[in-house]
Amino acid sequence: MDDLPQEVPQGEVLASRKDRFLAALIDSIIGLAVIAPVIFGTTILGNFRHPETRDLLTVEMSDLFGLGVILILNGYLLATRAQTIGKRAMGIRIVNHDGSQASFATVVLRRMVPFQMLAGVPVVNYLALVDVLFIFRQDRRCLHDYLAGTRVVKIR
């Protein structure tokens, strides 16, 4: 499986696996820097006060908080350019399967939310690994790309 640029029918070049990985890494580092202190603080305080209340609802609320932070950090870029900070840094963006720019609703509701919510569910959260492993297919589309009808391309 080579990672050379692959032309897509509309003449755009698919983003390389390396660019997608680095974009995700940049986004993760930025998100972690913002989210970690809050999650750490609330988890520690919550476990001291009521350790028996750490349940699936608490996990889902944490995931919603994380999604909210992602949207605050990347909302403008996602709405106007179909990019996150990491994707912008790597010169890549999200497009619909027909080559048009993916809408904010498509990116958030069909691409991000389903996997963000599954991430907090024990055992099912391993689906996130399956999602990422789809990048090794020839079309370089992750499972979330298939669900949303999107792909990630280089900006020319």
C-alpha positions in Angstrom: 0.0 0.0 0.0 1.9 3.0 -1.1 1.1 6.5 0.1 1.7 8.3 -3.1 -0.8 11.0 -4.1 -3.8 9.3 -5.6 -6.0 11.2 -8.1 -9.7 11.1 -7.4 -12.3 11.5 -10.2 -12.7 15.2 -9.7 -9.0 15.8 -10.2 -8.3 16.4 -6.5 -5.5 14.6 -4.8 -6.3 12.5 -1.7 -4.6 13.6 1.4 -1.7 11.3 2.4 -2.0 9.0 5.4 0.9 10.9 6.9 -0.8 14.3 6.5 -4.1 12.9 8.0 -2.1 11.4 10.9 -0.2 14.6 11.6 -3.4 16.7 11.3 -5.1 14.4 13.8 -2.0 14.6 16.1 -2.0 18.4 16.0 -5.8 18.5 16.8 -5.3 15.9 19.6 -2.5 17.9 21.2 -4.4 21.1 21.1 -7.6 19.5 22.4 -5.8 17.6 25.1 -4.1 20.8 26.3 -7.6 22.4 26.7 -9.6 19.4 27.9 -7.2 17.6 30.2 -7.1 20.0 33.1 -10.9 20.3 33.1 -11.5 16.5 32.9 -8.8 15.8 35.4 -10.2 18.3 37.9 -13.8 17.3 37.6 -13.0 13.6 37.7 -10.8 13.8 40.7 -13.3 16.0 42.6 -16.2 13.9 41.4 -14.6 10.7 42.5 -13.8 12.1 46.0 -17.3 13.3 46.5 -19.4 10.5 44.9 -17.2 7.6 43.5 -20.3 5.4 43.0 -21.8 7.9 40.4 -19.2 7.3 37.7 -21.5 5.7 35.2 -22.1 5.6 31.5 -24.0 8.9 31.7 -21.0 10.6 33.2 -18.8 9.2 30.5 -21.2 10.4 27.8 -21.3 13.9 29.4 -17.5 14.0 29.3 -17.6 13.0 25.6 -20.1 15.8 24.9 -17.9 18.2 26.7 -14.9 17.1 24.6 -17.0 17.5 21.4 -18.0 21.0 22.6 -14.3 21.9 23.0 -13.5 20.6 19.6 -16.3 22.7 18.1 -15.2 25.8 20.0 -11.6 25.3 18.8 -12.4 24.4 15.2 -16.0 25.6 14.6 -15.2 28.5 12.4 -12.7 26.6 10.3 -15.1 23.6 10.0 -18.0 25.9 9.0 -16.0 28.0 6.5 -13.3 25.7 5.1 -14.2 22.1 6.2 -11.0 22.0 8.1 -9.7 21.7 11.7 -6.6 23.5 12.9 -4.6 20.4 12.2 -6.0 19.9 8.7 -5.3 23.6 7.9 -1.7 23.2 9.1 -1.3 20.2 6.9 -3.0 21.8 3.8 -5.9 19.3 3.7 -9.7 19.6 3.9 -12.9 17.6 4.0 -15.0 17.3 0.8 -18.1 15.4 0.0 -17.8 12.4 -2.3 -18.8 14.6 -5.3 -15.9 16.9 -4.5 -17.9 19.8 -3.1 -16.9 21.2 0.3 -18.5 19.3 3.1 -21.0 21.3 5.2 -20.6 22.0 8.9 -23.6 19.8 9.5 -22.2 16.9 7.6 -18.8 17.1 9.3 -20.2 17.4 12.8 -23.4 15.4 12.7 -22.4 12.6 10.4 -18.7 12.4 10.8 -17.8 13.4 14.3 -20.8 12.9 16.7 -21.4 9.2 16.1 -17.9 8.2 16.8 -17.4 10.7 19.7 -20.5 9.2 21.4 -19.4 5.6 20.8 -15.9 6.4 22.2 -17.4 6.5 25.7 -19.2 3.1 25.5 -17.1 0.2 27.0 -16.3 -2.5 24.4 -17.9 -0.6 21.6 -15.2 2.1 21.9 -12.9 -0.3 20.1 -14.8 0.7 16.9 -12.6 3.8 17.0 -9.6 1.6 16.2 -11.5 0.0 13.4 -12.4 3.5 12.1 -8.7 4.5 12.0 -7.6 1.3 10.4 -9.8 1.9 7.4 -7.2 4.6 6.3 -5.0 1.7 5.0 -7.5 1.0 2.3 -6.6 2.2 -1.2 -9.2 5.1 -1.1 -7.8 6.2 2.3 -11.3 6.8 3.7 -11.9 6.0 7.4 -15.1 4.6 8.6 -16.3 8.0 9.6 -15.7 9.2 6.0 -17.9 6.4 4.7 -20.6 7.2 7.2 -20.6 10.9 6.2 -20.0 10.4 2.5 -16.7 12.4 2.6 -13.0 12.1 1.9 -10.0 14.2 2.8 -8.0 15.9 0.0 -5.0 18.1 -0.4 -5.6 21.8 -1.1 -4.1 22.8 -4.3 
